[in-house]
Amino acid sequence: MRVDLCGVELDGPILNGSGTFDAIAARRAFGDSLLERFPFDCFVSKTITLAPRQGNPPPRLWETPSGLINSIGLPNKGLERFLASDLPKLTELPVPLCVSVMGFSHDELAALVEAVGSRDEIALIELNLSCPNVETGTLVGADPSETAATVEHVRPLTSKPLIAKLSPSATDPAAVAAAAEAAGADAVSLINTLKGMPLHPVTREPWLGGHTGGLSGAAVRAIAVEQVAAVAARVAIPIVGMGGVATGADAADLLAVGATVVAVGTESFRDPVAGRRIAAELRR
Ligand SMILES: Cc1cc2nc3c(=O)[nH]c(=O)nc-3n(C[C@H](O)[C@H](O)[C@H](O)COP(=O)(O)O)c2cc1C
């Protein structure tokens, strides 16, 4: 099950989806047994931004009959404190590390990529492109030309592999993936969450503090399979496939339509060792 992801050797094809597994909190809860039986073959950090962010007001989660809507809003310590306090702990994990970054402008993203790219402990960088261009309002990862301009801007700043994480809200995700590839991305990852808005059952007001949130889990699985298949037909670079993976069969589906590796997100909230179980099911 060993796999090469952009020149990085992984013991197997199961990653975590960014923001869905807090390895530092899990180490506090499970101790060193987490390191002995780490659930993933590569660890992807939650998305970090240049400045610290509080995230959205609560409530932040809504469970649907077949998924989860989250309105977390990217709370994080910001680049400086991530490098000083989280990175040394993440470096102790027994698998290669991928750091996810999001910039609200090209310059912000450039600063993140330069800083993260200069650290030997980090094997790969994921560009979370699900953010709006503050001038145009367009979601960068939903638009081929915005995606190309963003990837082109940061490509010369690091020799580390760059994974462009696409938005599933694109009219044509394969066109966005092709634009990322042409601009120098080493891989693409998909799918991120889809926008949804749950209502309070009594007041009929938006339930989530951020009003809207991102839908993930089983509800998005078939969308992920379709989008990964469409992207695989258009690009030659590796694909990190994700969206509703809860079993080895779900992972096999994404690999069958062209994913190189598979990431597990929402399922890890129900079962923190889902990554290991899914890998074992996949092997069988
Ligand atoms: C609570 C939560 C937090 C997330 N945080 C991030 C994040 O920080 N960065 C990111 O790129 N994606 C984030 N995602 C999206 C996941 O990485 C993944 O793309 C998506 O949930 C689909 O996979 P799944 O259905 O297996 O969860 C988050 C998803 C959830 C549910």
The ligand as a Gaussian input file, in Angstrom:
#p B3LYP/6-31G(d) Opt

LIG

0 1
 C      -15.133000      20.603000      11.204000
 C      -14.431000      20.719000       9.886000
 C      -13.345000      21.587000       9.751000
 C      -12.695000      21.715000       8.525000
 N      -11.609000      22.549000       8.426000
 C      -10.945000      22.645000       7.234000
 C       -9.771000      23.440000       7.139000
 O       -9.303000      24.054000       8.103000
 N       -9.175000      23.513000       5.909000
 C       -9.630000      22.820000       4.810000
 O       -9.023000      22.908000       3.739000
 N      -10.724000      22.031000       4.894000
 C      -11.379000      21.924000       6.081000
 N      -12.457000      21.088000       6.171000
 C      -12.887000      20.297000       4.987000
 C      -12.315000      18.864000       5.032000
 O      -10.903000      18.858000       5.029000
 C      -12.837000      18.044000       3.824000
 O      -12.407000      18.655000       2.627000
 C      -14.354000      17.933000       3.784000
 O      -14.897000      17.860000       5.101000
 C      -14.843000      16.718000       2.977000
 O      -14.402000      15.511000       3.556000
 P      -15.316000      14.636000       4.580000
 O      -16.679000      14.527000       3.960000
 O      -14.610000      13.336000       4.721000
 O      -15.354000      15.407000       5.861000
 C      -13.140000      20.956000       7.395000
 C      -14.231000      20.083000       7.541000
 C      -14.876000      19.942000       8.767000
 C      -16.035000      18.993000       8.883000

